[in-house]
């Protein structure tokens, strides 16, 4: 499984959803998330039907974090036009990782 890194430091294991079916399914039907889920391409997400709140990072084409938000269950996020991908994690993960706008991320492995 690939790893999510910032400045060479491993933050978490990451599942990559870069095809239609995995992006469509996303985190629906899960009771939680260990690590991160990366949707690409994506400019917006929703939590309709999800069982837990999530942290969301909107990233540009170079995987620089543009904005982070915490979304509760059953919400629809507005599109971020500069975003090219979205990183999701269980609520509270970004605070533990110290992840915020301007961070340069990398997917390795």
C-alpha positions, 0 to 999 in steps of 0.5 A: 500500500502507498504511503502519504508523506510530508517532507519525507516523513510518513504520515499514514498509509493511503488508499488511492482512488484513481478510477471511477468505481473506487472514487464513486464508492469512496468511504461509503459503508465503512465504520472508520478509516485507518490512514488516508483516502486519496481521490484523484481527480476530484474538486469536491466531495460529499459525506452523504450516507457516511457513518463518520465525520472526516477531515478533507484536504483539497490539493492542487496538481502538485499535491500542495494542500490548498485548504483543509476542512472537517466535514460532518456526516451528510454534508455536501462540500462546495467545489474548489476550482484550483483543486485537482485531488482530495485527501480524506482521513477520519476527523482529527487525523489532520490535527494529529499529523499537523497537516494544513494549507501550504503543506507539500504532500507526496504519495510514495510506494 
